[in-house]
């Protein structure tokens, strides 16, 4: 099956006996061992039919055997990092989600050496991966500067160093980028975002093809208990069915706004992988099927005033949903990151991040343009 058909059919077998074309939601916390033939389910912290349906679909989308759903993207990320022993060495992207930075900080406290470098710079990546490395953590496109890392090149260098490669694929989703096909070992998703697609669930997932690594991660999840509930799994799986349709509209909306932002007198640098002047424009075109629907830009005014002025863009964290969102990373999504660290990575205080939904593009452009003009007028008054 091709990608869009997998979205609809994987993990959605018609129920024998009732004919349901959508499997029922299994909310049971425990399972009668003598009512199963053969016995597959024991306790929902370990295994759940509804969760397995979602995992079947997620694995199929990246053409691998395994996927593990978690209670959040943070729980999925923490599961991977929990496998590291004190003294382990991690090389990670310098521009990452604020929650990821907080997890790295926890790792450092327990003796893990986490070094963040600009992996979008081939020379910096090669130098960082020249020594002993246990884990390489790639975020591409990065949050919030939209830098692109060459997954194939970094994975090749990391594997020569004996490292496992994890790619946070949240900003792209499987619809636009396939990290495992490019050589990565684990593809990480916050299913809260594009996969769920409606801002009504919290979840995460790890997708991989290594049986031994899968077993370690599955055992960790069962012991720690970071599993999503049946309803969240159902909602994520339902959201997946329209992933390609939503993403196509979101990318088109982002393009419409980028054109307006580039021409705006209220805007400085615009960060979007589809722009020809983006530092990794050619790599993005080769590695992704489209440049995505996440955009950041430097606003030449009072960011708080701008966030108060938009009407269609909700001033909120998160991304990938059907409604467009606007936020200031410095005070919102990246608040856990110390200011000096943010500034060193290029995340300035007046940076604005946009997540595009599926509204009419003309309405979104008008809302953003009017908000910037009104905010500028208020500042001058």
C-alpha positions as CSV (number, residue, x, y, z in Angstrom):
1,X,0.0,0.0,0.0
2,X,1.1,3.6,-0.7
3,X,1.3,6.2,2.1
4,X,-2.1,7.7,1.9
5,X,-3.8,4.3,1.7
6,X,-1.8,3.2,4.8
7,X,-3.2,6.3,6.7
8,X,-6.7,5.0,6.3
9,X,-6.3,1.2,6.4
10,X,-3.3,0.2,8.6
11,X,-4.5,-0.9,12.1
12,X,-8.1,-0.6,11.0
13,X,-9.2,-4.1,10.1
14,X,-12.9,-4.7,10.0
15,X,-14.1,-6.4,13.2
16,X,-15.1,-10.0,12.6
17,X,-18.5,-10.7,14.1
18,X,-19.8,-7.2,14.2
19,X,-18.5,-5.7,10.9
20,X,-17.2,-2.5,12.4
21,X,-15.1,-0.7,9.8
22,X,-13.6,1.4,12.7
23,X,-12.4,-0.8,15.5
24,X,-14.0,-0.2,18.9
25,X,-12.2,1.7,21.7
26,X,-10.9,-0.8,24.3
27,X,-11.0,1.0,27.6
28,X,-10.4,-2.0,29.8
29,X,-7.5,-1.7,32.2
30,X,-7.1,-5.5,32.6
31,X,-7.9,-8.6,30.6
32,X,-9.4,-12.0,31.5
33,X,-6.6,-14.6,30.7
34,X,-9.1,-17.4,30.0
35,X,-11.3,-15.5,27.6
36,X,-8.5,-15.1,25.1
37,X,-7.3,-17.6,22.6
38,X,-4.4,-17.3,22.6
39,X,-3.8,-15.0,25.6
40,X,-2.2,-11.7,24.3
41,X,-3.3,-9.1,26.7
42,X,-2.6,-8.9,30.4
43,X,-2.7,-5.4,31.7
44,X,-3.2,-2.1,29.8
45,X,0.0,-0.6,31.1
46,X,1.8,-3.2,29.1
47,X,-0.5,-3.9,26.1
48,X,-3.7,-2.6,24.8
49,X,-5.7,-3.4,21.5
50,X,-6.5,0.3,20.8
51,X,-2.9,1.4,21.3
52,X,-1.6,-1.5,19.1
53,X,-3.9,-0.3,16.3
54,X,-2.3,3.1,16.4
55,X,1.2,1.6,16.6
56,X,0.6,-0.6,13.6
57,X,-0.3,2.4,11.5
58,X,2.6,4.5,12.7
59,X,5.1,1.7,12.0
60,X,3.6,1.1,8.5
61,X,3.9,4.8,7.6
62,X,7.7,4.6,7.9
63,X,7.9,1.0,6.5
64,X,9.3,-0.6,9.7
65,X,8.1,-3.2,12.1
66,X,7.8,-1.4,15.4
67,X,6.2,1.6,17.0
68,X,5.6,2.5,20.6
69,X,3.0,5.1,21.7
70,X,3.6,7.1,24.8
71,X,1.5,9.5,27.0
72,X,3.4,12.5,25.6
73,X,6.3,13.4,23.3
74,X,8.3,14.2,26.4
75,X,7.6,10.6,27.7
76,X,8.8,9.2,24.4
77,X,11.9,11.3,24.5
78,X,12.6,10.5,28.1
79,X,12.3,6.7,27.3
80,X,15.2,7.0,24.8
81,X,17.3,9.1,27.1
82,X,16.7,6.8,30.1
83,X,18.7,4.1,28.3
84,X,21.9,6.1,28.8
85,X,24.2,5.3,31.6
86,X,26.3,7.9,33.5
87,X,29.3,8.7,31.4
88,X,27.4,8.3,28.1
89,X,28.1,10.9,25.5
90,X,25.3,12.5,23.5
91,X,25.6,14.9,20.5
92,X,22.5,16.9,19.9
93,X,21.2,19.7,17.8
94,X,21.8,23.1,19.3
95,X,18.3,24.5,18.4
96,X,15.7,22.2,20.0
97,X,12.3,22.4,21.7
98,X,12.5,23.8,25.2
99,X,11.2,20.6,26.8
100,X,13.9,18.6,25.0
101,X,16.5,21.0,26.5
102,X,15.0,20.4,29.9
103,X,15.4,16.7,29.4
104,X,19.0,17.2,28.4
105,X,19.6,19.1,31.6
106,X,18.2,16.2,33.6
107,X,20.6,13.9,31.8
108,X,23.5,16.1,32.6
109,X,22.6,16.0,36.3
110,X,22.9,12.2,36.3
111,X,26.3,12.2,34.7
112,X,25.5,12.0,31.0
113,X,27.6,14.2,28.7
114,X,25.3,16.1,26.4
115,X,26.9,18.4,23.9
116,X,24.7,20.6,21.7
117,X,26.2,21.6,18.4
118,X,24.9,23.0,15.1
119,X,24.3,19.7,13.3
120,X,23.0,21.7,10.3
121,X,26.6,22.7,9.7
122,X,28.3,19.7,8.0
123,X,31.8,20.7,9.4
124,X,30.5,21.2,12.9
125,X,28.6,17.9,12.7
126,X,31.7,16.0,11.4
127,X,33.9,17.4,14.1
128,X,31.4,16.6,16.9
129,X,31.0,13.0,15.7
130,X,34.7,12.3,15.3
131,X,35.1,10.8,18.8
132,X,33.2,8.3,20.9
133,X,29.4,8.9,20.8
134,X,26.6,6.8,22.2
135,X,23.6,8.8,21.0
136,X,23.0,11.5,18.4
137,X,19.8,13.5,18.8
138,X,18.7,15.3,15.6
139,X,15.9,17.8,15.4
140,X,15.1,18.7,11.8
141,X,13.6,21.1,11.0
142,X,14.7,22.6,14.2
143,X,12.4,24.4,16.7
144,X,12.1,27.4,16.3
145,X,14.8,28.4,13.7
146,X,13.9,25.8,11.0
147,X,17.4,24.7,10.4
148,X,17.8,21.5,8.4
149,X,20.2,18.7,9.2
150,X,21.3,16.1,6.6
151,X,19.9,13.0,8.2
152,X,21.7,10.6,5.9
153,X,25.1,12.2,6.4
154,X,24.8,12.5,10.2
155,X,23.5,9.0,10.5
156,X,26.4,7.6,8.5
157,X,28.9,9.4,10.6
158,X,27.1,8.5,13.9
159,X,27.0,4.8,13.0
160,X,30.7,4.8,12.3
161,X,31.1,6.2,15.8
162,X,28.9,3.4,17.2
163,X,26.0,5.7,18.1
164,X,22.2,5.4,17.9
165,X,20.5,8.1,15.9
166,X,17.2,9.6,17.0
167,X,15.4,12.1,14.8
168,X,12.7,14.3,16.3
169,X,10.4,14.4,13.3
170,X,7.6,16.3,14.9
171,X,7.9,19.5,12.8
172,X,7.7,17.5,9.5
173,X,5.6,14.4,10.4
174,X,5.8,11.2,8.3
175,X,3.9,13.0,5.5
176,X,6.9,15.2,4.7
177,X,10.0,13.4,6.0
178,X,11.1,9.8,6.5
179,X,14.1,9.7,8.9
180,X,14.4,6.0,9.1
181,X,14.6,5.6,5.3
182,X,17.4,8.2,5.4
183,X,19.4,6.1,7.9
184,X,18.2,7.1,11.4
185,X,17.5,4.4,14.0
186,X,14.5,6.0,15.8
187,X,11.9,8.4,14.6
188,X,10.3,10.4,17.4
189,X,7.0,12.2,17.2
190,X,4.9,14.3,19.5
191,X,1.6,12.8,18.3
192,X,-0.1,15.9,20.0
193,X,0.9,17.8,16.9
194,X,0.4,16.9,13.2
195,X,-0.4,13.2,13.8
196,X,-3.4,14.0,16.1
197,X,-3.9,17.2,14.2
198,X,-6.8,18.8,16.2
199,X,-5.1,20.0,19.5
200,X,-7.4,17.7,21.5
201,X,-4.9,15.0,22.7
202,X,-1.5,14.7,24.2
203,X,0.8,11.8,23.1
204,X,4.1,10.7,21.7
205,X,5.6,7.9,19.7
206,X,8.8,6.1,18.8
207,X,9.1,4.4,15.5
208,X,12.0,1.9,14.8
209,X,13.0,-1.3,13.2
210,X,15.6,-2.7,15.6
211,X,14.1,-5.7,17.6
212,X,16.5,-5.4,20.5
213,X,16.1,-1.7,20.9
214,X,12.4,-2.0,20.6
215,X,12.3,-4.6,23.4
216,X,14.4,-2.4,25.7
217,X,12.1,0.6,25.1
218,X,8.9,-1.5,25.4
219,X,10.1,-2.9,28.7
220,X,10.9,0.6,30.0
221,X,7.5,1.9,29.0
222,X,5.7,-0.9,30.8
223,X,7.8,-0.5,34.0
224,X,7.6,3.3,34.1
225,X,4.0,3.4,32.8
226,X,4.1,6.4,30.4
227,X,1.3,5.0,28.2
228,X,-1.5,6.9,26.6
229,X,-5.1,6.1,27.4
230,X,-7.4,4.4,24.9
231,X,-9.3,7.5,23.9
232,X,-6.1,9.4,23.2
233,X,-4.9,6.5,21.0
234,X,-8.2,6.5,19.2
235,X,-8.1,10.2,18.6
236,X,-4.5,10.1,17.3
237,X,-5.4,7.2,15.0
238,X,-8.5,9.1,13.7
239,X,-6.3,12.1,13.1
240,X,-3.9,10.2,11.1
241,X,-6.5,9.4,8.4
242,X,-6.5,13.0,7.2
243,X,-2.8,13.8,7.8
244,X,-1.8,14.2,4.1
245,X,-4.9,16.3,3.4
246,X,-4.3,18.6,6.4
247,X,-0.5,19.0,5.8
248,X,-1.0,19.9,2.1
249,X,-3.4,22.8,3.1
250,X,-1.1,23.8,6.0
251,X,1.9,24.0,3.7
252,X,0.0,26.1,1.2
253,X,-1.1,28.5,4.0
254,X,2.4,28.8,5.2
255,X,3.6,29.7,1.7
256,X,1.0,32.4,1.4
257,X,2.0,34.0,4.7
258,X,5.7,33.7,4.0
259,X,5.3,35.8,0.9
260,X,3.5,38.5,2.9
261,X,6.1,38.3,5.7
262,X,9.0,38.7,3.4
263,X,7.4,41.9,2.0
264,X,6.3,43.3,5.3
265,X,8.1,46.4,6.7
266,X,7.4,45.1,10.2
267,X,9.5,41.9,9.7
268,X,13.2,41.2,9.7
269,X,14.6,37.7,9.0
270,X,12.1,35.0,8.0
271,X,13.0,31.4,8.7
272,X,11.4,29.0,6.3
273,X,13.1,26.0,4.5
274,X,11.2,26.8,1.3
275,X,12.8,30.2,0.8
276,X,15.7,30.1,-1.7
277,X,17.9,32.1,0.7
278,X,17.4,29.6,3.5
279,X,20.9,28.2,4.3
280,X,19.8,24.6,3.7
281,X,17.3,25.3,0.9
282,X,18.6,22.6,-1.4
283,X,18.9,20.0,1.4
284,X,15.4,20.7,2.5
285,X,14.1,20.2,-1.1
286,X,15.9,16.9,-1.3
287,X,15.1,15.5,2.2
288,X,11.5,16.7,2.6
289,X,8.6,16.4,0.2
290,X,7.6,20.0,1.1
291,X,9.1,22.7,3.4
292,X,6.4,22.3,6.1
293,X,3.9,24.6,7.7
294,X,6.1,26.0,10.5
295,X,7.5,29.5,10.1
296,X,9.4,31.8,12.4
297,X,10.4,35.5,11.9
298,X,11.9,38.4,13.7
299,X,9.3,41.0,14.5
300,X,10.5,44.6,14.5
301,X,8.2,45.7,17.3
302,X,6.6,44.6,20.6
303,X,6.0,40.9,20.3
304,X,3.5,40.8,23.2
305,X,1.5,43.5,21.5
306,X,1.5,41.5,18.3
307,X,0.3,38.3,20.1
308,X,-2.6,40.2,21.7
309,X,-3.7,41.7,18.3
310,X,-4.2,38.5,16.2
311,X,-7.7,37.2,16.0
312,X,-7.4,34.0,14.0
313,X,-4.0,33.0,15.3
314,X,-4.4,31.8,18.9
315,X,-1.5,32.9,21.1
316,X,-0.7,29.4,22.3
317,X,2.1,26.9,22.3
318,X,2.0,23.6,20.4
319,X,1.6,23.2,16.6
320,X,0.3,21.1,13.8
321,X,-3.4,21.5,14.5
322,X,-6.3,22.6,12.3
323,X,-6.2,26.1,13.9
324,X,-3.3,28.5,13.4
325,X,-1.2,29.4,16.3
326,X,1.3,32.2,17.1
327,X,3.8,32.3,20.0
328,X,7.0,33.8,21.2
329,X,9.5,31.0,21.9
330,X,11.6,33.1,24.3
331,X,8.6,33.5,26.7
332,X,6.6,30.4,25.8
333,X,7.8,27.2,24.2
334,X,11.5,27.8,25.0
335,X,11.1,29.3,28.4
336,X,13.0,26.4,30.1
337,X,16.1,27.4,28.1
338,X,18.4,29.9,29.8
339,X,18.5,33.2,27.9
340,X,22.2,33.0,27.2
341,X,21.8,29.6,25.7
342,X,18.9,30.7,23.6
343,X,20.7,33.8,22.3
344,X,23.8,31.7,21.5
345,X,21.7,29.4,19.3
346,X,20.0,32.5,17.6
347,X,16.6,32.4,19.4
348,X,16.3,36.1,20.0
349,X,13.7,37.6,22.3
350,X,11.7,39.1,19.4
351,X,11.4,35.9,17.4
352,X,7.8,34.8,16.6
353,X,6.8,31.3,15.6
354,X,3.8,30.5,13.5
355,X,2.0,27.2,13.1
356,X,-0.4,27.2,10.2
357,X,-3.8,25.5,10.3
358,X,-6.3,24.8,7.6
359,X,-8.2,28.1,7.4
360,X,-8.5,30.2,4.3
361,X,-5.0,31.5,3.5
362,X,-6.3,35.0,2.6
363,X,-7.9,35.3,6.0
364,X,-4.7,34.3,7.7
365,X,-2.6,36.7,5.8
366,X,-5.1,39.5,6.5
367,X,-5.2,38.7,10.2
368,X,-1.4,38.7,10.5
369,X,-0.9,41.8,8.5
370,X,-3.6,43.7,10.4
371,X,-2.2,42.6,13.7
372,X,1.3,43.8,12.9
373,X,0.0,47.1,11.6
374,X,-2.2,47.6,14.7
375,X,0.6,46.6,17.1
376,X,3.0,49.1,15.4
377,X,0.4,51.9,15.6
378,X,-0.2,51.1,19.3
379,X,3.5,51.3,20.0
380,X,3.8,54.8,18.3
381,X,0.7,56.2,20.1
